[in-house]
Amino acid sequence: MKEVNPQLTPAQARRILQETRTIDGNLKVGGLVNTHRAVAAAMDASRDLQSWSEQWLFRQRLAAILANRY
């Protein structure tokens, strides 16, 4: 992440890692580090990561709902 964005602060790196992690089920903590998403987010740290995270979570929840219906 620092290689693609040297100006990234430790706080930004932490937030990006937390926002882009993969969470299984209803877990509130933990998860797996998704390095691909984290590096992509670090490339453009100026974008609105919160709205991106909300969109991604919506897609994950929708996919889970649809998977349970079929």
Backbone as CSV, one residue per row, in Angstrom:
resi,resn,N_x,N_y,N_z,CA_x,CA_y,CA_z,C_x,C_y,C_z
1,MET,0.827,-1.181,0.000,0.000,0.000,0.000,0.876,1.252,0.000
2,LYS,1.953,1.242,0.785,2.850,2.396,0.813,3.599,2.541,-0.507
3,GLU,3.785,1.436,-1.209,4.483,1.504,-2.490,3.651,2.237,-3.536
4,VAL,2.348,2.013,-3.543,1.493,2.677,-4.532,1.060,4.067,-4.079
5,ASN,1.119,4.338,-2.760,0.745,5.653,-2.245,1.662,6.010,-1.072
6,PRO,2.840,6.597,-1.360,3.791,6.915,-0.287,3.263,7.920,0.737
7,GLN,2.272,8.723,0.389,1.731,9.711,1.323,0.705,9.121,2.286
8,LEU,0.429,7.848,2.178,-0.562,7.194,3.030,-0.094,7.229,4.484
9,THR,-0.944,7.723,5.360,-0.603,7.771,6.785,-0.944,6.431,7.431
10,PRO,-0.367,6.136,8.598,-0.723,4.899,9.290,-2.225,4.797,9.584
11,ALA,-2.840,5.910,9.930,-4.285,5.895,10.206,-5.080,5.566,8.945
12,GLN,-4.674,6.121,7.809,-5.358,5.821,6.550,-5.173,4.352,6.180
13,ALA,-3.953,3.839,6.359,-3.685,2.434,6.041,-4.546,1.516,6.906
14,ARG,-4.636,1.830,8.183,-5.461,1.023,9.094,-6.923,1.053,8.669
15,ARG,-7.428,2.251,8.367,-8.830,2.379,7.952,-9.087,1.602,6.664
16,ILE,-8.169,1.694,5.711,-8.332,0.972,4.446,-8.361,-0.529,4.694
17,LEU,-7.450,-1.029,5.525,-7.428,-2.466,5.817,-8.718,-2.911,6.502
18,GLN,-9.238,-2.091,7.408,-10.482,-2.435,8.090,-11.666,-2.398,7.134
19,GLU,-11.702,-1.408,6.270,-12.842,-1.240,5.370,-12.860,-2.258,4.233
20,THR,-11.704,-2.795,3.869,-11.652,-3.699,2.719,-11.517,-5.164,3.121
21,ARG,-11.561,-5.456,4.409,-11.420,-6.853,4.833,-12.652,-7.663,4.435
22,THR,-12.466,-8.956,4.354,-13.554,-9.874,4.042,-14.068,-10.454,5.353
23,ILE,-15.368,-10.286,5.592,-15.972,-10.760,6.832,-16.941,-11.887,6.497
24,ASP,-16.827,-12.990,7.219,-17.728,-14.122,7.018,-18.924,-14.014,7.951
25,GLY,-20.110,-14.173,7.392,-21.325,-14.219,8.191,-21.600,-12.957,8.971
26,ASN,-21.972,-13.133,10.228,-22.379,-12.009,11.076,-21.268,-11.534,12.006
27,LEU,-20.034,-11.844,11.685,-18.934,-11.452,12.551,-18.789,-9.939,12.597
28,LYS,-18.588,-9.410,13.773,-18.393,-7.971,13.948,-16.907,-7.616,13.970
29,VAL,-16.057,-8.585,14.290,-14.614,-8.334,14.371,-13.879,-9.372,13.541
30,GLY,-12.616,-9.134,13.341,-11.794,-10.089,12.614,-12.001,-10.000,11.120
31,GLY,-11.890,-11.123,10.463,-12.021,-11.165,9.020,-10.678,-11.436,8.374
32,LEU,-10.689,-11.518,7.063,-9.478,-11.780,6.298,-9.052,-10.516,5.573
33,VAL,-7.753,-10.265,5.550,-7.238,-9.103,4.835,-7.382,-9.363,3.342
34,ASN,-8.018,-8.445,2.652,-8.159,-8.540,1.201,-7.140,-7.575,0.603
35,THR,-5.957,-8.105,0.298,-4.863,-7.243,-0.147,-5.155,-6.571,-1.479
36,HIS,-5.857,-7.252,-2.361,-6.168,-6.656,-3.666,-7.013,-5.399,-3.489
37,ARG,-8.067,-5.497,-2.702,-8.925,-4.330,-2.461,-8.192,-3.241,-1.684
38,ALA,-7.349,-3.652,-0.740,-6.620,-2.670,0.063,-5.651,-1.867,-0.798
39,VAL,-4.921,-2.536,-1.677,-3.983,-1.826,-2.550,-4.739,-0.944,-3.536
40,ALA,-5.852,-1.438,-4.061,-6.651,-0.622,-4.982,-7.172,0.624,-4.270
41,ALA,-7.588,0.481,-3.028,-8.072,1.632,-2.266,-6.934,2.593,-1.942
42,ALA,-5.745,2.059,-1.677,-4.595,2.919,-1.386,-4.179,3.721,-2.608
43,MET,-4.382,3.157,-3.793,-4.035,3.876,-5.022,-4.829,5.170,-5.132
44,ASP,-6.026,5.139,-4.631,-6.877,6.320,-4.720,-7.450,6.628,-3.343
45,ALA,-6.574,6.945,-2.396,-7.006,7.192,-1.016,-7.845,8.455,-0.893
46,SER,-7.821,9.293,-1.896,-8.592,10.532,-1.813,-10.071,10.320,-2.096
47,ARG,-10.419,9.166,-2.673,-11.841,8.935,-2.957,-12.596,8.673,-1.663
48,ASP,-13.869,8.699,-1.743,-14.711,8.523,-0.564,-14.796,7.043,-0.218
49,LEU,-13.904,6.587,0.654,-13.839,5.175,1.014,-15.091,4.727,1.758
50,GLN,-15.704,5.626,2.511,-16.900,5.257,3.264,-18.030,4.852,2.333
51,SER,-18.295,5.646,1.301,-19.386,5.291,0.395,-19.041,4.032,-0.386
52,TRP,-17.763,3.850,-0.738,-17.349,2.631,-1.435,-17.585,1.420,-0.544
53,SER,-17.242,1.559,0.735,-17.417,0.470,1.686,-18.894,0.132,1.862
54,GLU,-19.736,1.152,1.943,-21.171,0.911,2.084,-21.733,0.193,0.860
55,GLN,-21.295,0.572,-0.319,-21.748,-0.098,-1.540,-21.293,-1.550,-1.548
56,TRP,-20.058,-1.792,-1.145,-19.534,-3.151,-1.140,-20.299,-4.013,-0.133
57,LEU,-20.566,-3.456,1.061,-21.321,-4.204,2.065,-22.734,-4.510,1.582
58,PHE,-23.365,-3.557,0.901,-24.690,-3.784,0.349,-24.655,-4.947,-0.643
59,ARG,-23.666,-4.961,-1.524,-23.550,-6.048,-2.504,-23.344,-7.396,-1.819
60,GLN,-22.520,-7.417,-0.759,-22.276,-8.658,-0.035,-23.556,-9.167,0.633
61,ARG,-24.291,-8.257,1.254,-25.540,-8.653,1.919,-26.578,-9.125,0.911
62,LEU,-26.681,-8.438,-0.209,-27.620,-8.832,-1.247,-27.262,-10.203,-1.805
63,ALA,-25.989,-10.443,-2.038,-25.550,-11.746,-2.541,-25.883,-12.852,-1.541
64,ALA,-25.712,-12.575,-0.249,-26.037,-13.568,0.778,-27.531,-13.849,0.814
65,ILE,-28.337,-12.809,0.690,-29.794,-12.984,0.673,-30.210,-13.816,-0.526
66,LEU,-29.678,-13.487,-1.686,-30.031,-14.226,-2.896,-29.538,-15.664,-2.844
67,ALA,-28.393,-15.896,-2.245,-27.860,-17.254,-2.127,-28.746,-18.109,-1.229
68,ASN,-29.342,-17.519,-0.212,-30.204,-18.265,0.704,-31.577,-18.553,0.108
69,ARG,-31.965,-17.806,-0.911,-33.282,-18.007,-1.515,-33.276,-19.145,-2.519
70,TYR,-32.131,-19.468,-3.070,-32.092,-20.481,-4.134,-31.460,-21.747,-3.672
